Structure formats: C-alpha cells, structure tokens
Amino acid sequence: MLKMLKMLKMLKMLKMLKMLKMLKMLKMLNY
C-alpha cells in the first residue's frame, strides 16, 4: 500500500512539474 501511495505522489509531482514547465514555455513564446 505504502509503495502505491508513494508512486501516486511521485506521479502527481511529475505531472505538476511538467505543467509548470509547459506554462513557462507558453509564456516565453507569448513574449
């Protein structure tokens, strides 16, 4: 169970980071 939870948390974190990077890229392109 713990392993699964940790994995889910990691995936969420990765998704968040990817989203942030994408937003930054979009902002850069807009400027």
Backbone torsions as a table, in degrees:
resi	resn	phi	psi	omega
1	MET	NA	-49.7	-177.8
2	LEU	-58.1	-42.6	-179.3
3	LYS	-60.1	-42.9	-179.4
4	MET	-61.5	-46.4	-179.7
5	LEU	-59.8	-44.1	-179.4
6	LYS	-61.5	-42.3	-179.3
7	MET	-62.7	-44.3	179.6
8	LEU	-60.8	-43.7	-179.6
9	LYS	-61.3	-43.5	-179.3
10	MET	-62.3	-44.7	179.8
11	LEU	-61.3	-43.0	179.7
12	LYS	-60.7	-44.0	-179.2
13	MET	-61.8	-45.5	-179.9
14	LEU	-61.0	-43.7	179.5
15	LYS	-60.3	-44.1	-179.8
16	MET	-60.6	-46.5	-179.5
17	LEU	-60.7	-43.3	-180.0
18	LYS	-61.8	-43.4	179.9
19	MET	-60.6	-46.3	-179.6
20	LEU	-60.1	-44.7	-179.6
21	LYS	-61.5	-42.7	-179.8
22	MET	-61.9	-45.6	179.7
23	LEU	-59.7	-44.1	-179.7
24	LYS	-61.2	-43.3	-179.4
25	MET	-62.4	-44.4	179.7
26	LEU	-60.8	-43.1	-179.9
27	LYS	-61.7	-43.2	-179.3
28	MET	-61.2	-43.0	-179.1
29	LEU	-65.9	-37.5	-179.1
30	ASN	-64.2	-34.6	-177.1
31	TYR	-78.2	NA	NA
